[in-house]
Amino acid sequence: MVVYSRYGYGRSDVLEAPFTVRYMHDEALQSLPEFLDRLEIEDLVLLGHSDGSSIALIHAGALAG
């Protein structure tokens, strides 16, 4: 199991840039895939709480689309 905290939350790096309306999409479509690639994770189940659930759904939707 791997626990992922987006930038600015949990024990992650501090987010220097301001949050924009695309923040969750950027996390789901750029940051999360980079993270999964670095860990060489291909098959996964994403669980999220609050914004994390939105990020998981956006990511899954992009894979299905």
Contact map, one row per residue, 1 for C-alpha under 8 A:
11100000000000000000000000000000000000000000000000000000000000000
11110000000000000000000000000000000000000000000000000000000000000
11111000000000000000000000000000000000000000000000000000000000000
01111100000000000000000000000000000000000000000000000000000000000
00111110111100000000000000000000000000000000000000000000000000000
00011111110100000000000000100000000000000000000000000000000000000
00001111100111100000000000000000000000000000000000000000000000000
00000111110111100000000000000000000000000000000000000000000000000
00001111111111000000000000000000000000000000000000000000000000000
00001101111100000000000000000000000000000000000000000000000000000
00001000111110000000000000000000000000000000000000000000000000000
00001111111111000000000000000000000000000000000000000000000000000
00000011101111100000000000000000000000000000000000000000000000000
00000011100111110000000000000000000000000000000000000000000000000
00000011000011111100000000000000000000000000000000000000000000000
00000000000001111100000000000000000000000000000000000000000000000
00000000000000111110000000000000000000000000000000000000000000000
00000000000000111111000000000000000000000000000000000000000000000
00000000000000001111111000000000000000000000000000000000000000000
00000000000000000111111000000000000000000000000000000000000000000
00000000000000000011111100000000000000000000000000000000000000000
00000000000000000011111111000000000000000000000000000000000000000
00000000000000000011111111100000000000000000000000000000000000000
00000000000000000000111111110000000000000000000000100110000000000
00000000000000000000011111111100000000000000000000000010010000000
00000000000000000000011111111110000000000000000000000000000000000
00000100000000000000001111111111000000000000000000000010000000000
00000000000000000000000111111111100000000000000000000011011000000
00000000000000000000000011111111100000000000000000000000011001000
00000000000000000000000011111111110000000000000000000000000000000
00000000000000000000000001111111111000000000000000000000000000000
00000000000000000000000000111111111100000000000000000000001000000
00000000000000000000000000011111111110000000000000000000000000000
00000000000000000000000000000111111111000000000000000000000000000
00000000000000000000000000000011111111100000000000000000000000000
00000000000000000000000000000001111111111100000000000000000000000
00000000000000000000000000000000111111111100000000000000000000000
00000000000000000000000000000000011111111000000000000000000000000
00000000000000000000000000000000001111111000000000000000000000000
00000000000000000000000000000000000111111100000000000000000000000
00000000000000000000000000000000000111111111000000000000000000000
00000000000000000000000000000000000110011111000000000000000000000
00000000000000000000000000000000000000001111100000000000000000000
00000000000000000000000000000000000000001111110000000000000000000
00000000000000000000000000000000000000000011111000000000000000000
00000000000000000000000000000000000000000001111100000001000000000
00000000000000000000000000000000000000000000111110011001000000000
00000000000000000000000000000000000000000000011111111111000000000
00000000000000000000000000000000000000000000001111111000000000000
00000000000000000000000000000000000000000000000111111100000000000
00000000000000000000000100000000000000000000000111111110000000000
00000000000000000000000000000000000000000000001111111111000000000
00000000000000000000000000000000000000000000001111111111100000000
00000000000000000000000100000000000000000000000101111111110000000
00000000000000000000000110110000000000000000000100111111111000000
00000000000000000000000000010000000000000000011100011111111100000
00000000000000000000000000000000000000000000000000001111111110000
00000000000000000000000010011000000000000000000000000111111111000
00000000000000000000000000011001000000000000000000000011111111100
00000000000000000000000000000000000000000000000000000001111111110
00000000000000000000000000000000000000000000000000000000111111111
00000000000000000000000000001000000000000000000000000000011111111
00000000000000000000000000000000000000000000000000000000001111111
00000000000000000000000000000000000000000000000000000000000111111
00000000000000000000000000000000000000000000000000000000000011111
